[in-house]
Amino acid sequence: MPVGEPLRGGGRAGIGVIMPTGIGRDELRELTGQGAQLVEVLPAGDYDWAHLPGAVNHPLKELDARTGQLDRSRPVIVYCHDWS
């Protein structure tokens, strides 16, 4: 799938999800500067040392249950710190 192509069908009708393969530092700064929300999905114990400034922690195992805490009017960037 090309970067930035919206996915359809996984959620409610009419909701588009953009699934990029990855973004760089400059694009991250641009998106957060435009109001995008950062969501770190590491377990809570790892969040303290691994999160980006401004990110909220919604562990992957709890992500579905916590999506209601996000502002649906703003883009969301979900990421996980990865050493590989």
MOPAC internal coordinates of N, CA, C and O (Angstrom, degrees):
PM7 1SCF
backbone

  N    0.0000 0     0.00 0     0.00 0    0    0    0
  C    1.4461 1     0.00 0     0.00 0    1    0    0
  C    1.5134 1   108.83 1     0.00 0    2    1    0
  O    1.2310 1   119.20 1   -47.65 1    3    2    1
  N    1.3157 1   119.13 1   132.35 1    3    2    1
  C    1.4610 1   122.02 1   178.81 1    5    3    2
  C    1.5216 1   111.56 1   -64.15 1    6    5    3
  O    1.2310 1   120.68 1   -30.04 1    7    6    5
  N    1.3194 1   116.31 1   149.96 1    7    6    5
  C    1.4536 1   121.28 1   178.42 1    9    7    6
  C    1.5130 1   109.75 1   -59.23 1   10    9    7
  O    1.2310 1   121.15 1   -47.19 1   11   10    9
  N    1.3319 1   115.40 1   132.81 1   11   10    9
  C    1.4537 1   120.36 1   176.15 1   13   11   10
  C    1.5150 1   115.48 1    84.27 1   14   13   11
  O    1.2310 1   119.30 1  -179.85 1   15   14   13
  N    1.3233 1   118.94 1     0.15 1   15   14   13
  C    1.4644 1   120.09 1   179.03 1   17   15   14
  C    1.5239 1   109.18 1   -76.30 1   18   17   15
  O    1.2310 1   119.93 1   -52.02 1   19   18   17
  N    1.3489 1   117.74 1   127.98 1   19   18   17
  C    1.4595 1   119.72 1  -178.55 1   21   19   18
  C    1.5170 1   111.97 1   -68.94 1   22   21   19
  O    1.2310 1   121.03 1   -38.23 1   23   22   21
  N    1.3236 1   115.63 1   141.77 1   23   22   21
  C    1.4575 1   122.23 1   173.09 1   25   23   22
  C    1.5164 1   108.30 1   -94.25 1   26   25   23
  O    1.2310 1   120.07 1   -34.17 1   27   26   25
  N    1.2900 1   117.47 1   145.83 1   27   26   25
  C    1.4646 1   121.62 1   177.03 1   29   27   26
  C    1.5312 1   108.52 1  -128.58 1   30   29   27
  O    1.2310 1   121.63 1   -27.46 1   31   30   29
  N    1.3150 1   114.49 1   152.54 1   31   30   29
  C    1.4531 1   119.13 1   169.49 1   33   31   30
  C    1.5116 1   114.84 1   105.31 1   34   33   31
  O    1.2310 1   118.73 1   152.30 1   35   34   33
  N    1.3296 1   120.02 1   -27.70 1   35   34   33
  C    1.4495 1   120.95 1  -175.82 1   37   35   34
  C    1.5120 1   113.65 1   -76.03 1   38   37   35
  O    1.2310 1   119.81 1   157.65 1   39   38   37
  N    1.3076 1   117.98 1   -22.35 1   39   38   37
  C    1.4565 1   120.77 1  -177.22 1   41   39   38
  C    1.5024 1   111.45 1  -121.66 1   42   41   39
  O    1.2310 1   121.56 1    27.34 1   43   42   41
  N    1.2972 1   114.62 1  -152.66 1   43   42   41
  C    1.4562 1   119.81 1   179.17 1   45   43   42
  C    1.5249 1   110.05 1   -69.28 1   46   45   43
  O    1.2310 1   120.74 1   -28.08 1   47   46   45
  N    1.3024 1   116.20 1   151.92 1   47   46   45
  C    1.4616 1   121.36 1   179.66 1   49   47   46
  C    1.5243 1   110.10 1   -56.77 1   50   49   47
  O    1.2310 1   120.84 1   -43.74 1   51   50   49
  N    1.3221 1   115.99 1   136.26 1   51   50   49
  C    1.4533 1   121.06 1   176.14 1   53   51   50
  C    1.5158 1   114.33 1    88.54 1   54   53   51
  O    1.2310 1   119.63 1   172.73 1   55   54   53
  N    1.3157 1   118.31 1    -7.27 1   55   54   53
  C    1.4602 1   121.65 1   179.87 1   57   55   54
  C    1.5256 1   107.82 1   -92.20 1   58   57   55
  O    1.2310 1   120.06 1   -56.22 1   59   58   57
  N    1.3247 1   117.48 1   123.78 1   59   58   57
  C    1.4572 1   121.65 1   178.15 1   61   59   58
  C    1.5174 1   110.26 1  -102.77 1   62   61   59
  O    1.2310 1   120.67 1   -40.18 1   63   62   61
  N    1.3020 1   116.33 1   139.82 1   63   62   61
  C    1.4584 1   122.17 1   178.36 1   65   63   62
  C    1.5176 1   107.20 1  -121.08 1   66   65   63
  O    1.2310 1   120.47 1   -51.49 1   67   66   65
  N    1.3278 1   116.70 1   128.51 1   67   66   65
  C    1.4563 1   120.43 1   177.72 1   69   67   66
  C    1.5149 1   108.22 1  -100.52 1   70   69   67
  O    1.2310 1   120.64 1   -55.57 1   71   70   69
  N    1.3192 1   116.38 1   124.43 1   71   70   69
  C    1.4588 1   121.72 1  -176.02 1   73   71   70
  C    1.5300 1   110.29 1  -117.34 1   74   73   71
  O    1.2310 1   119.90 1   -96.10 1   75   74   73
  N    1.3321 1   117.79 1    83.90 1   75   74   73
  C    1.4651 1   118.09 1   176.73 1   77   75   74
  C    1.5260 1   110.07 1   -73.03 1   78   77   75
  O    1.2310 1   120.89 1   -24.10 1   79   78   77
  N    1.3089 1   115.90 1   155.90 1   79   78   77
  C    1.4595 1   119.79 1   177.91 1   81   79   78
  C    1.5152 1   110.48 1   -75.65 1   82   81   79
  O    1.2310 1   119.97 1   158.63 1   83   82   81
  N    1.2838 1   117.66 1   -21.37 1   83   82   81
  C    1.4552 1   122.36 1   178.07 1   85   83   82
  C    1.5077 1   109.77 1   170.51 1   86   85   83
  O    1.2310 1   120.91 1   -23.26 1   87   86   85
  N    1.3159 1   115.86 1   156.74 1   87   86   85
  C    1.4551 1   119.85 1   176.49 1   89   87   86
  C    1.5218 1   108.63 1  -130.88 1   90   89   87
  O    1.2310 1   120.98 1   -25.62 1   91   90   89
  N    1.2970 1   115.74 1   154.38 1   91   90   89
  C    1.4506 1   121.16 1   179.64 1   93   91   90
  C    1.5183 1   111.70 1   -93.36 1   94   93   91
  O    1.2310 1   121.39 1    -4.57 1   95   94   93
  N    1.3169 1   114.95 1   175.43 1   95   94   93
  C    1.4615 1   122.15 1  -178.21 1   97   95   94
  C    1.5289 1   111.90 1   -57.18 1   98   97   95
  O    1.2310 1   120.35 1   135.37 1   99   98   97
  N    1.3309 1   116.93 1   -44.63 1   99   98   97
  C    1.4658 1   119.91 1  -177.87 1  101   99   98
  C    1.5289 1   111.61 1   -64.60 1  102  101   99
  O    1.2310 1   120.55 1   136.65 1  103  102  101
  N    1.3267 1   116.55 1   -43.35 1  103  102  101
  C    1.4638 1   119.61 1   178.90 1  105  103  102
  C    1.5326 1   110.71 1   -66.50 1  106  105  103
  O    1.2310 1   120.34 1   142.59 1  107  106  105
  N    1.3268 1   116.96 1   -37.41 1  107  106  105
  C    1.4628 1   120.68 1   176.72 1  109  107  106
  C    1.5245 1   110.51 1   -60.17 1  110  109  107
  O    1.2310 1   120.48 1   133.04 1  111  110  109
  N    1.3209 1   116.68 1   -46.96 1  111  110  109
  C    1.4708 1   120.42 1   178.15 1  113  111  110
  C    1.5247 1   111.50 1   -60.70 1  114  113  111
  O    1.2310 1   121.02 1   137.79 1  115  114  113
  N    1.3242 1   115.66 1   -42.21 1  115  114  113
  C    1.4661 1   119.86 1   179.92 1  117  115  114
  C    1.5244 1   110.81 1   -62.90 1  118  117  115
  O    1.2310 1   120.52 1   132.89 1  119  118  117
  N    1.3341 1   116.62 1   -47.11 1  119  118  117
  C    1.4644 1   120.46 1  -177.82 1  121  119  118
  C    1.5264 1   112.29 1   -65.88 1  122  121  119
  O    1.2310 1   120.16 1   136.91 1  123  122  121
  N    1.3416 1   117.31 1   -43.09 1  123  122  121
  C    1.4633 1   118.87 1   178.77 1  125  123  122
  C    1.5283 1   110.43 1   -69.20 1  126  125  123
  O    1.2310 1   120.22 1   147.39 1  127  126  125
  N    1.3303 1   117.18 1   -32.61 1  127  126  125
  C    1.4596 1   120.56 1   175.66 1  129  127  126
  C    1.5238 1   112.20 1   -64.82 1  130  129  127
  O    1.2310 1   120.67 1   155.68 1  131  130  129
  N    1.3308 1   116.32 1   -24.32 1  131  130  129
  C    1.4638 1   121.66 1   177.75 1  133  131  130
  C    1.5285 1   111.79 1   -93.20 1  134  133  131
  O    1.2310 1   120.42 1  -173.56 1  135  134  133
  N    1.3468 1   116.81 1     6.44 1  135  134  133
  C    1.4646 1   120.36 1   175.04 1  137  135  134
  C    1.5107 1   116.67 1   103.70 1  138  137  135
  O    1.2310 1   119.35 1  -175.22 1  139  138  137
  N    1.3305 1   118.85 1     4.78 1  139  138  137
  C    1.4637 1   120.27 1   178.68 1  141  139  138
  C    1.5328 1   109.93 1   -64.60 1  142  141  139
  O    1.2310 1   120.93 1   -34.00 1  143  142  141
  N    1.3162 1   115.82 1   146.00 1  143  142  141
  C    1.4573 1   122.90 1   179.26 1  145  143  142
  C    1.5206 1   109.77 1   -94.26 1  146  145  143
  O    1.2310 1   120.13 1   -42.22 1  147  146  145
  N    1.3218 1   117.36 1   137.78 1  147  146  145
  C    1.4599 1   122.43 1   176.58 1  149  147  146
  C    1.5217 1   109.38 1  -100.50 1  150  149  147
  O    1.2310 1   120.59 1   -51.81 1  151  150  149
  N    1.3307 1   116.48 1   128.19 1  151  150  149
  C    1.4564 1   121.38 1   179.10 1  153  151  150
  C    1.5238 1   108.63 1  -125.55 1  154  153  151
  O    1.2310 1   120.69 1   -64.09 1  155  154  153
  N    1.3250 1   116.29 1   115.91 1  155  154  153
  C    1.4697 1   123.58 1   176.48 1  157  155  154
  C    1.5242 1   107.42 1   -90.95 1  158  157  155
  O    1.2310 1   119.94 1   -50.38 1  159  158  157
  N    1.3371 1   117.72 1   129.62 1  159  158  157
  C    1.4607 1   120.92 1  -175.41 1  161  159  158
  C    1.5330 1   114.06 1  -105.08 1  162  161  159
  O    1.2310 1   120.20 1  -165.39 1  163  162  161
  N    1.3209 1   117.21 1    14.61 1  163  162  161
  C    1.4623 1   120.06 1   174.69 1  165  163  162
  C    1.5255 1   110.58 1   -67.92 1  166  165  163
  O    1.2310 1   120.30 1   -21.35 1  167  166  165
  N    1.3486 1   117.03 1   158.65 1  167  166  165
  C    1.4617 1   119.03 1   171.66 1  169  167  166
  C    1.5227 1   109.94 1   -57.49 1  170  169  167
  O    1.2310 1   120.36 1   -29.17 1  171  170  169
  N    1.3136 1   116.91 1   150.83 1  171  170  169
  C    1.4649 1   122.33 1  -175.45 1  173  171  170
  C    1.5254 1   112.93 1   -52.18 1  174  173  171
  O    1.2310 1   119.34 1   141.88 1  175  174  173
  N    1.3202 1   118.86 1   -38.12 1  175  174  173
  C    1.4593 1   121.93 1  -178.91 1  177  175  174
  C    1.5191 1   113.55 1   -64.78 1  178  177  175
  O    1.2310 1   120.04 1   152.14 1  179  178  177
  N    1.3071 1   117.52 1   -27.86 1  179  178  177
  C    1.4652 1   121.84 1   179.87 1  181  179  178
  C    1.5299 1   112.24 1   -89.68 1  182  181  179
  O    1.2310 1   120.35 1   158.74 1  183  182  181
  N    1.2966 1   116.93 1   -21.26 1  183  182  181
  C    1.4630 1   121.91 1  -177.27 1  185  183  182
  C    1.5263 1   111.47 1   -57.60 1  186  185  183
  O    1.2310 1   120.22 1   137.53 1  187  186  185
  N    1.3193 1   117.19 1   -42.47 1  187  186  185
  C    1.4707 1   120.86 1  -175.60 1  189  187  186
  C    1.5191 1   113.22 1   -53.85 1  190  189  187
  O    1.2310 1   119.43 1   140.07 1  191  190  189
  N    1.3116 1   118.69 1   -39.93 1  191  190  189
  C    1.4630 1   120.59 1  -176.43 1  193  191  190
  C    1.5224 1   113.37 1   -99.85 1  194  193  191
  O    1.2310 1   119.32 1   168.54 1  195  194  193
  N    1.3197 1   118.89 1   -11.46 1  195  194  193
  C    1.4627 1   119.30 1  -171.55 1  197  195  194
  C    1.5193 1   115.77 1  -117.58 1  198  197  195
  O    1.2310 1   119.14 1   176.35 1  199  198  197
  N    1.3261 1   119.25 1    -3.65 1  199  198  197
  C    1.4702 1   118.48 1  -173.30 1  201  199  198
  C    1.5287 1   111.91 1   -83.28 1  202  201  199
  O    1.2310 1   121.91 1   -24.53 1  203  202  201
  N    1.3163 1   113.95 1   155.47 1  203  202  201
  C    1.4590 1   121.29 1   173.63 1  205  203  202
  C    1.5246 1   108.94 1   -81.25 1  206  205  203
  O    1.2310 1   120.01 1   -29.43 1  207  206  205
  N    1.3315 1   117.59 1   150.57 1  207  206  205
  C    1.4630 1   119.91 1   178.48 1  209  207  206
  C    1.5300 1   111.25 1   -56.13 1  210  209  207
  O    1.2310 1   120.96 1   -46.98 1  211  210  209
  N    1.3145 1   115.77 1   133.02 1  211  210  209
  C    1.4583 1   121.33 1   178.62 1  213  211  210
  C    1.5136 1   115.01 1    88.70 1  214  213  211
  O    1.2310 1   119.95 1   173.37 1  215  214  213
  N    1.3239 1   117.69 1    -6.63 1  215  214  213
  C    1.4638 1   121.09 1  -178.48 1  217  215  214
  C    1.5282 1   110.71 1   -79.15 1  218  217  215
  O    1.2310 1   121.27 1   -33.15 1  219  218  217
  N    1.3202 1   115.17 1   146.85 1  219  218  217
  C    1.4568 1   121.34 1   171.06 1  221  219  218
  C    1.5166 1   107.91 1  -102.72 1  222  221  219
  O    1.2310 1   120.80 1   -24.14 1  223  222  221
  N    1.3190 1   116.08 1   155.86 1  223  222  221
  C    1.4629 1   120.93 1  -178.75 1  225  223  222
  C    1.5176 1   110.17 1  -103.28 1  226  225  223
  O    1.2310 1   121.03 1   -59.44 1  227  226  225
  N    1.3135 1   115.64 1   120.56 1  227  226  225
  C    1.4529 1   123.38 1   171.42 1  229  227  226
  C    1.5283 1   105.07 1  -132.41 1  230  229  227
  O    1.2310 1   119.84 1   -89.13 1  231  230  229
  N    1.3466 1   117.92 1    90.87 1  231  230  229
  C    1.4631 1   120.08 1  -177.83 1  233  231  230
  C    1.5260 1   111.71 1   -49.72 1  234  233  231
  O    1.2310 1   121.03 1   -36.50 1  235  234  233
  N    1.3180 1   115.64 1   143.50 1  235  234  233
  C    1.4614 1   121.63 1  -174.93 1  237  235  234
  C    1.5247 1   112.07 1   -51.66 1  238  237  235
  O    1.2310 1   120.29 1   138.64 1  239  238  237
  N    1.3304 1   117.04 1   -41.36 1  239  238  237
  C    1.4666 1   120.33 1  -178.98 1  241  239  238
  C    1.5237 1   112.38 1   -66.31 1  242  241  239
  O    1.2310 1   120.26 1   162.97 1  243  242  241
  N    1.3315 1   117.10 1   -17.03 1  243  242  241
  C    1.4689 1   121.54 1  -178.58 1  245  243  242
  C    1.5302 1   112.13 1  -112.83 1  246  245  243
  O    1.2310 1   120.16 1  -177.53 1  247  246  245
  N    1.3156 1   117.30 1     2.47 1  247  246  245
  C    1.4635 1   120.96 1  -172.25 1  249  247  246
  C    1.5279 1   112.87 1   -57.69 1  250  249  247
  O    1.2310 1   120.03 1   132.99 1  251  250  249
  N    1.3189 1   117.56 1   -47.01 1  251  250  249
  C    1.4692 1   119.64 1  -179.90 1  253  251  250
  C    1.5224 1   111.82 1   -58.53 1  254  253  251
  O    1.2310 1   120.63 1   137.78 1  255  254  253
  N    1.3148 1   116.41 1   -42.22 1  255  254  253
  C    1.4622 1   120.39 1  -177.65 1  257  255  254
  C    1.5249 1   112.25 1   -71.00 1  258  257  255
  O    1.2310 1   119.93 1   156.32 1  259  258  257
  N    1.3296 1   117.74 1   -23.68 1  259  258  257
  C    1.4612 1   121.25 1  -174.74 1  261  259  258
  C    1.5328 1   114.52 1  -100.78 1  262  261  259
  O    1.2310 1   119.68 1   177.54 1  263  262  261
  N    1.3064 1   118.21 1    -2.46 1  263  262  261
  C    1.4643 1   118.68 1  -176.92 1  265  263  262
  C    1.5172 1   112.45 1   -61.74 1  266  265  263
  O    1.2310 1   119.76 1   155.53 1  267  266  265
  N    1.3158 1   118.07 1   -24.47 1  267  266  265
  C    1.4574 1   121.45 1   177.81 1  269  267  266
  C    1.5205 1   112.68 1   -65.96 1  270  269  267
  O    1.2310 1   119.85 1   164.69 1  271  270  269
  N    1.3251 1   117.89 1   -15.31 1  271  270  269
  C    1.4604 1   122.11 1   179.10 1  273  271  270
  C    1.5294 1   112.09 1   -83.47 1  274  273  271
  O    1.2310 1   120.49 1   172.21 1  275  274  273
  N    1.3259 1   116.66 1    -7.79 1  275  274  273
  C    1.4633 1   120.77 1  -179.29 1  277  275  274
  C    1.5198 1   110.68 1   -92.74 1  278  277  275
  O    1.2310 1   121.15 1   -26.11 1  279  278  277
  N    1.3198 1   115.42 1   153.89 1  279  278  277
  C    1.4586 1   122.33 1   178.38 1  281  279  278
  C    1.5269 1   108.28 1   -81.76 1  282  281  279
  O    1.2310 1   120.21 1   -71.60 1  283  282  281
  N    1.3144 1   117.20 1   108.40 1  283  282  281
  C    1.4699 1   121.63 1  -176.37 1  285  283  282
  C    1.5160 1   113.72 1   -68.33 1  286  285  283
  O    1.2310 1   120.04 1   168.60 1  287  286  285
  N    1.3203 1   117.53 1   -11.40 1  287  286  285
  C    1.4641 1   120.15 1   179.17 1  289  287  286
  C    1.5314 1   111.91 1   -87.06 1  290  289  287
  O    1.2310 1   120.24 1   173.98 1  291  290  289
  N    1.3361 1   117.15 1    -6.02 1  291  290  289
  C    1.4660 1   121.51 1  -178.33 1  293  291  290
  C    1.5251 1   109.96 1  -118.55 1  294  293  291
  O    1.2310 1   119.82 1   -34.98 1  295  294  293
  N    1.3377 1   117.94 1   145.02 1  295  294  293
  C    1.4644 1   120.55 1   176.38 1  297  295  294
  C    1.5310 1   110.69 1   -60.45 1  298  297  295
  O    1.2310 1   120.81 1   -26.92 1  299  298  297
  N    1.3218 1   116.05 1   153.08 1  299  298  297
  C    1.4582 1   122.49 1   179.54 1  301  299  298
  C    1.5212 1   108.99 1  -123.49 1  302  301  299
  O    1.2310 1   120.88 1   -49.20 1  303  302  301
  N    1.3264 1   115.93 1   130.80 1  303  302  301
  C    1.4632 1   121.68 1   174.51 1  305  303  302
  C    1.5206 1   106.67 1  -110.33 1  306  305  303
  O    1.2310 1   120.55 1   -65.76 1  307  306  305
  N    1.3095 1   116.55 1   114.24 1  307  306  305
  C    1.4574 1   122.16 1   179.24 1  309  307  306
  C    1.5171 1   107.75 1  -101.44 1  310  309  307
  O    1.2310 1   120.79 1   -49.14 1  311  310  309
  N    1.3382 1   116.09 1   130.86 1  311  310  309
  C    1.4523 1   119.29 1  -178.59 1  313  311  310
  C    1.5199 1   109.91 1  -145.80 1  314  313  311
  O    1.2310 1   121.89 1   -13.82 1  315  314  313
  N    1.3273 1   113.98 1   166.18 1  315  314  313
  C    1.4576 1   121.84 1   176.48 1  317  315  314
  C    1.5112 1   108.33 1  -139.93 1  318  317  315
  O    1.2310 1   120.55 1   -51.93 1  319  318  317
  N    1.3048 1   116.56 1   128.07 1  319  318  317
  C    1.4570 1   120.71 1   175.33 1  321  319  318
  C    1.5215 1   107.93 1   -59.73 1  322  321  319
  O    1.2310 1   120.15 1   -45.99 1  323  322  321
  N    1.3116 1   117.31 1   134.01 1  323  322  321
  C    1.4694 1   121.14 1  -176.26 1  325  323  322
  C    1.5143 1   108.72 1  -142.81 1  326  325  323
  O    1.2310 1   120.42 1   -53.40 1  327  326  325
  N    1.3146 1   116.81 1   126.60 1  327  326  325
  C    1.4786 1   121.53 1   179.89 1  329  327  326
  C    1.5057 1   112.94 1   -83.81 1  330  329  327
  O    1.2310 1   119.44 1   168.85 1  331  330  329
  N    1.3346 1   118.68 1   -11.15 1  331  330  329
  C    1.4759 1   119.03 1  -175.93 1  333  331  330
  C    1.5049 1   113.79 1   -76.53 1  334  333  331
  O    1.2310 1   120.10 1   180.00 1  335  334  333

